[in-house]
Amino acid sequence: MPGGAPVSPPATLGAEVERALRDELTAQTQAAADLQAFPVTAVMSGAGDSSRLSDMSTTGLIERPVSWVALAGFMGTGKSRIGWELSRALALHFVDTDKLITRVVGKSIPEVFAEEGEGYFRACEREVVGRVTRLDHAVISLGGGTFIHEENRRSLLERGPVVVLWATPETVYQRTKHSDRPLLSAPDPLARIRTLMDEREGVYRQGTIHVHSDGRPSEEIVAEVIERLWHWSDLHAPSDWTSRAAD
């Protein structure tokens, strides 16, 4: 469950996150243009404001169920890979919040935990969530603990659909056992995974859509996510969450 005393982020953190986010999205747009993956317009429709992110496709009509979606779930459930592939399928930008934090702070996640403490990391995480929930035309991959914290969870669910990816503890262990994840620095990592997953399950269940990733190819998972986003959009989404035509 959430840990670490509340820590105020550095005064310059907001500006640094905004700059890093803009640089990342600009690079993605340029790469897409170079590869001719999508016909592309300017990355931002408002100078200096990453919340006014332009669509990556201007081919005319383009149907997609949503123009913003976040992926949550325990570590090792496939959020980064599925998020990236989902963003390609929907012609949207992609943001990995953990990678954004490491870029801004200049340290790996384990280094931040070890040197600054979990409270510092969670403060950075809150700042990043505040920024990415103001984006449009984006798929957001969240860190494993991001959705656990109530302030983040409320902001994300108010912004749009949150897809929670699930996997068994054994699958998570196999996918993460060679990593240096700080929450797995325990004598029995698999037991630690089971404990954390049990503790977090009730919170993850508050997500919008739930998809299992065990033993499935990524393209199959992406297809299911898109299908279920269409269903959700048809039933629940306000018109400004649905993008059926390019801006």
C-alpha positions as CSV (number, residue, x, y, z in Angstrom):
1,M,0.0,0.0,0.0
2,P,1.1,3.6,-0.3
3,G,4.2,4.4,1.7
4,G,6.6,7.2,2.4
5,A,6.0,10.5,4.1
6,P,4.6,13.4,2.0
7,V,7.4,15.3,0.3
8,S,7.1,18.5,-1.6
9,P,8.6,18.3,-5.1
10,P,11.3,20.8,-6.1
11,A,9.9,24.2,-7.0
12,T,11.1,23.8,-10.6
13,L,9.7,20.3,-11.0
14,G,6.5,21.4,-12.9
15,A,8.4,23.3,-15.5
16,E,10.9,20.4,-15.9
17,V,8.1,17.9,-16.4
18,E,6.4,20.1,-18.9
19,R,9.7,20.6,-20.8
20,A,10.5,16.9,-20.8
21,L,7.0,15.9,-21.8
22,R,7.0,18.4,-24.7
23,D,10.4,17.1,-25.9
24,E,9.3,13.5,-25.8
25,L,6.1,14.1,-27.7
26,T,7.9,16.3,-30.2
27,A,10.4,13.5,-30.8
28,Q,7.6,10.9,-31.3
29,T,5.9,13.1,-33.8
30,Q,9.1,13.7,-35.7
31,A,9.9,9.9,-35.7
32,A,6.4,9.2,-37.0
33,A,6.9,11.7,-39.8
34,D,10.3,10.3,-40.7
35,L,9.0,6.8,-40.9
36,Q,5.9,8.0,-42.6
37,A,3.9,6.0,-40.0
38,F,1.3,8.8,-39.9
39,P,0.8,12.0,-41.8
40,V,1.6,14.5,-39.1
41,T,0.8,18.0,-38.1
42,A,2.7,20.1,-35.6
43,V,3.0,18.4,-32.2
44,M,1.5,21.2,-30.2
45,S,-1.4,23.4,-31.2
46,G,-0.5,25.9,-28.5
47,A,3.1,27.1,-28.2
48,G,4.7,25.9,-25.0
49,D,1.6,24.0,-23.7
50,S,1.8,20.3,-23.9
51,S,-1.9,20.0,-22.8
52,R,-2.9,21.1,-26.3
53,L,-1.4,18.1,-28.1
54,S,-2.3,17.7,-31.7
55,D,-3.6,14.5,-33.3
56,M,-0.8,12.4,-35.0
57,S,-3.0,11.6,-38.0
58,T,-4.5,14.1,-40.4
59,T,-5.7,11.8,-43.1
60,G,-9.2,13.1,-42.8
61,L,-11.6,10.9,-40.9
62,I,-10.1,8.6,-38.4
63,E,-12.2,6.5,-36.1
64,R,-10.9,5.8,-32.6
65,P,-12.9,5.1,-29.4
66,V,-11.1,7.7,-27.3
67,S,-8.5,10.3,-27.6
68,W,-7.1,9.7,-24.1
69,V,-6.6,6.5,-22.1
70,A,-4.4,5.4,-19.2
71,L,-3.1,1.9,-18.5
72,A,-2.8,0.9,-14.8
73,G,-1.9,-2.3,-13.0
74,F,0.8,-4.1,-11.1
75,M,4.3,-4.1,-12.3
76,G,5.1,-6.7,-14.9
77,T,1.5,-6.8,-16.3
78,G,2.6,-5.3,-19.6
79,K,1.5,-1.7,-19.3
80,S,4.5,-0.2,-21.2
81,R,4.5,-2.6,-24.1
82,I,0.7,-2.7,-24.5
83,G,0.5,1.1,-24.0
84,W,3.0,1.7,-26.8
85,E,1.3,-0.7,-29.2
86,L,-2.1,0.7,-28.4
87,S,-0.9,4.2,-29.1
88,R,0.4,3.0,-32.5
89,A,-2.9,1.3,-33.3
90,L,-4.9,4.5,-32.4
91,A,-2.4,7.0,-33.9
92,L,-2.0,8.6,-30.5
93,H,1.1,9.8,-28.6
94,F,2.5,7.6,-25.8
95,V,3.7,8.6,-22.3
96,D,5.3,6.3,-19.8
97,T,5.1,8.1,-16.5
98,D,8.0,6.2,-14.8
99,K,10.3,7.0,-17.8
100,L,9.2,10.6,-17.7
101,I,10.2,10.8,-14.0
102,T,13.6,9.3,-14.6
103,R,14.2,11.7,-17.4
104,V,13.3,14.7,-15.3
105,V,15.1,13.6,-12.1
106,G,18.1,12.2,-13.9
107,K,18.1,9.0,-11.9
108,S,16.7,5.5,-12.3
109,I,13.6,4.6,-10.2
110,P,15.7,2.4,-7.8
111,E,18.1,5.3,-7.4
112,V,15.3,7.7,-6.5
113,F,13.9,5.2,-4.0
114,A,17.3,4.6,-2.5
115,E,18.6,8.2,-2.4
116,E,15.5,10.3,-2.1
117,G,12.9,7.9,-0.6
118,E,9.6,6.7,-1.8
119,G,7.9,9.9,-0.6
120,Y,10.0,12.0,-3.0
121,F,9.2,9.6,-5.9
122,R,5.4,9.8,-5.1
123,A,5.6,13.6,-5.1
124,C,7.2,13.6,-8.5
125,E,4.6,11.1,-9.6
126,R,1.7,13.3,-8.5
127,E,3.2,16.2,-10.5
128,V,3.5,14.0,-13.6
129,V,-0.1,12.8,-13.2
130,G,-1.3,16.4,-13.0
131,R,0.4,17.1,-16.3
132,V,-0.6,14.0,-18.3
133,T,-4.3,14.3,-17.3
134,R,-4.3,17.6,-19.2
135,L,-3.1,16.0,-22.4
136,D,-5.2,14.9,-25.3
137,H,-4.4,12.5,-28.1
138,A,-2.3,10.3,-25.8
139,V,-2.0,6.9,-24.2
140,I,-0.6,7.0,-20.7
141,S,1.3,4.0,-19.1
142,L,1.3,4.4,-15.3
143,G,3.7,3.1,-12.8
144,G,2.5,0.2,-10.7
145,G,1.8,2.3,-7.7
146,T,0.4,5.4,-9.4
147,F,-3.2,4.4,-9.4
148,I,-3.0,3.2,-5.8
149,H,-2.9,6.8,-4.5
150,E,-6.3,8.4,-4.1
151,E,-5.4,11.8,-5.5
152,N,-3.9,10.3,-8.6
153,R,-6.7,7.8,-9.0
154,R,-9.4,10.4,-8.8
155,S,-7.7,12.7,-11.3
156,L,-7.1,9.8,-13.8
157,L,-10.7,8.5,-13.6
158,E,-12.1,12.0,-13.9
159,R,-10.0,12.5,-17.1
160,G,-11.0,9.4,-18.9
161,P,-11.0,5.6,-19.0
162,V,-8.3,3.7,-17.1
163,V,-7.6,0.2,-18.4
164,V,-6.2,-2.1,-15.7
165,L,-4.0,-5.0,-16.9
166,W,-3.9,-8.2,-14.8
167,A,-1.5,-11.1,-14.6
168,T,-0.9,-13.9,-12.0
169,P,1.8,-13.5,-9.4
170,E,3.8,-16.2,-11.1
171,T,3.7,-14.4,-14.4
172,V,4.7,-11.1,-12.8
173,Y,7.6,-12.8,-11.0
174,Q,8.9,-14.4,-14.3
175,R,8.7,-11.0,-16.0
176,T,10.4,-9.0,-13.3
177,K,12.8,-11.4,-11.5
178,H,15.8,-10.0,-13.3
179,S,15.0,-6.4,-12.7
180,D,16.1,-4.1,-9.9
181,R,12.6,-3.1,-8.9
182,P,12.8,-1.5,-5.4
183,L,9.6,-3.1,-4.1
184,L,11.0,-6.6,-4.8
185,S,14.1,-6.3,-2.7
186,A,12.9,-9.0,-0.3
187,P,14.1,-12.5,0.6
188,D,11.1,-14.1,-1.1
189,P,10.1,-11.9,-4.1
190,L,7.3,-14.1,-5.2
191,A,5.7,-13.9,-1.7
192,R,6.2,-10.2,-1.8
193,I,4.4,-10.0,-5.1
194,R,1.5,-12.0,-3.9
195,T,1.2,-9.8,-0.8
196,L,1.3,-6.5,-2.7
197,M,-1.2,-7.8,-5.3
198,D,-3.6,-8.8,-2.6
199,E,-3.3,-5.5,-0.9
200,R,-3.8,-3.5,-4.1
201,E,-6.5,-5.6,-5.8
202,G,-9.4,-3.7,-4.4
203,V,-8.0,-0.4,-5.6
204,Y,-7.2,-1.7,-9.1
205,R,-10.7,-3.0,-9.3
206,Q,-11.8,0.7,-9.4
207,G,-10.4,0.9,-12.9
208,T,-12.7,1.3,-15.9
209,I,-11.8,-1.7,-18.0
210,H,-10.0,-4.9,-16.9
211,V,-8.0,-7.1,-19.2
212,H,-5.8,-10.2,-18.5
213,S,-2.4,-10.4,-20.1
214,D,-1.2,-13.9,-19.1
215,G,0.0,-16.0,-21.9
216,R,-1.4,-13.8,-24.7
217,P,0.3,-12.1,-27.6
218,S,0.4,-8.3,-27.3
219,E,-1.6,-7.8,-30.5
220,E,-4.5,-9.9,-29.1
221,I,-4.5,-7.8,-25.9
222,V,-4.4,-4.5,-27.8
223,A,-7.4,-5.7,-30.0
224,E,-9.4,-6.5,-26.8
225,V,-8.6,-3.2,-25.2
226,I,-9.7,-1.3,-28.3
227,E,-12.9,-3.4,-28.6
228,R,-13.8,-2.7,-25.0
229,L,-12.9,1.0,-25.3
230,W,-15.4,1.2,-28.1
231,H,-18.0,-0.4,-25.9
232,W,-17.2,1.9,-23.1
233,S,-17.3,4.9,-25.3
234,D,-20.7,4.0,-26.8
235,L,-22.2,3.6,-23.3
236,H,-20.5,6.2,-21.2
237,A,-18.1,8.7,-22.8
238,P,-19.0,12.3,-23.2
239,S,-18.4,13.6,-26.7
240,D,-15.2,15.4,-25.8
241,W,-13.6,12.0,-24.8
242,T,-14.5,10.5,-28.2
243,S,-12.4,11.3,-31.2
244,R,-14.0,10.1,-34.4
245,A,-12.5,12.7,-36.7
246,A,-9.1,14.3,-36.9
247,D,-9.0,17.9,-35.5
